[in-house]
Amino acid sequence: MERFIHQELLSWKEEPERKVLLIRGARQVGKTYSVRQLGKRFTYFLEVNFESDRSVHAFFDKDLNPDDICRNLSAYYNVPVQDQDTLLFLDEIQTCPQAISSLRFFNEKRPGLHVIAAGSLLEFALQELPSFGVGRISHLFMFPLSFDEYLLGIGEEGLYRLKTNHETNTPLPSAIHEKLLEHLRTFLLIGGLPEVVYSYSENRDYLKTQQVLDRLITGYEDDFSKYKKRVPVSRLREVFRYVVLQAGKKFIISKASETSSHAQIKEALELLEMAGLVYRVYHTAANGIPLGGEVSHKNYKVILYDHGIFQRILGLDLPEFLITKDFSTIYKGSLTEQFAGTEIIKNQSCHTRPQLYYWNREKRGSHAEVDFLVQKQQEIIPIEVKSGTQGKMQSLRILLQEKKLTMGFRVSMENYGQYDNIRVLPLYAVSSLFDA
């Protein structure tokens, strides 16, 4: 399955002054698969999995000399380790902190060797290291498949090309628009985790995809036991599911648990965020660039990292979902807002940590809220998400007027269009917000 991040990996491969690359992201988003695909471009590929092969930890117990480490790994796996010709892949590196510490020395003493490291709970390990290779390590953040990647993954390259090259100021032919909406309906149901998308592409069986999602949810919650030194598993599970239940609303810590303290819930949420399973959407005053300069760290919403996992935990009514034309009846639109938020994240730069913002104004008799704000060059782009084809845009108009912004976007089930200074994008076209 081709991923857009593969092009980033190829670019890194060809950089004459590349650094060691650290790929970060939640479990099951495709990190290992993507590196293995890149490995096919090398004469030799050496993959080390620190979780499944604990014996190799011993090679990193001494002075972390890259030449000694490479010599030992080469002999152990019977794979040559040669500058330019070998890709050395250190997977699940979070289980071997000494290996993380060694990365800076690979960059300094073996710059000709291509080295990639990856892990799913890296944030925990990095937090415990006294120092790390600041300025010596490149980072890539990886997420589940976007809708565009999903289209390519199920063989709809022509539809993807047509959508991507379409001028957003004119509607698509209605037949094309309806076909894209049908694919969007499926993607909302299955989500973007590679294993689920692959299952659907092979079988076209909705029930099987839901079974895969159930298994993945169980796996994630079983993983919570790895955090138990910090937070009890039951509390993590409780907060994880509360994120789903309060989707689209301001996160109220006191409502996340009846038995846990404010500090305990906050710590559980931070751990879930570090694991890449949730993202905070911070309130910003939106008075100028950068948006992060005027955030309220006390006021935020929280979304799950994958909308397939989201709908499965919430208990989507599958028959109703498959026949409805109006998603506003499904969880009052929280699924579409969840989808839009993750699409925005997936279409930001993969070289920086994802950031999401929203805006609201709370005045007696005049409440207003806009779902998302993004920064594009020196512009603020406000985005209001609607789950159907109807709905007022009063909040968006208030924001545009108060902040003197030139253009806003309504993302909905409608075809492309425009109302004065508000441009309409179909929900399947969120990625076009980031087009040059």
Secondary structure, 3 states (H helix, E strand, C coil): CCCCHHHHHHHHHHCCCCCEEEEECCCCCCHHHHHHHHHCCCCEEEEEECCCCHHHHHHHCCCCCHHHHHHHHHHHHCCCCCCCCEEEEEECHHHCHHHHHHHHHHHHHCCCCEEEEEECCHHHHHHHCCCCCCCCEEEEECCCCCHHHHHHHCCCHHHHHHHHHCCCCCCCCHHHHHHHHHHHHHHHHHCCCHHHHHHHHHHCCHHHHHHHHHHHHHHHHHHHHHHCCCCCHHHHHHHHHHHHHCCCCECCHHHCCCCCCHHHHHHHHHHHHHCCCEEEEEEECCCCCCHHHHEEEEEEEEEECCHHHHHHHHCCCHHHHHHCCCHHHCHHHHHHHHHHHHHHHHCCCCCCCCCEEEEEECCCCCCEEEEEEEEECCEEEEEEECCCCCCCCHHHHHHHHHHCCCCEEEEECCCCEEECCEEEEEHHHHHHHHCC
